[in-house]
Amino acid sequence: MAQQTTVAYTTRDLAAAEENQRLIDAVFAELDEVRPPGFTYRVSRSEDGLDFTHAAVVEGEQNPLLALASFQSVLPASTSE
């Protein structure tokens, strides 16, 4: 059975939003390299550029995002352990 996770948040300013976008782009680049089966990941950004919504669909036991070095760099230190 597929499991979907959606996360939405607002960055504090445009500079933080641009840094966030850079990190997201790195995650997508790594996903493009490994192409995990049964996994869909989408990110949308609001027109003003400050709001982000991430949606991941995992068809399997393990979420492949958690194994990506680029995704680990996005997580706060307290959640990446």
Secondary structure, DSSP 4 states (H G I P E B T S, - for coil): -EEEEEEEEE-SSHHHHHHHHHHHHHHHHHHHHH--TTEEEEEEE-TTS-EEEEEEEEESSS-GGGG-HHHHTTS-TTT--
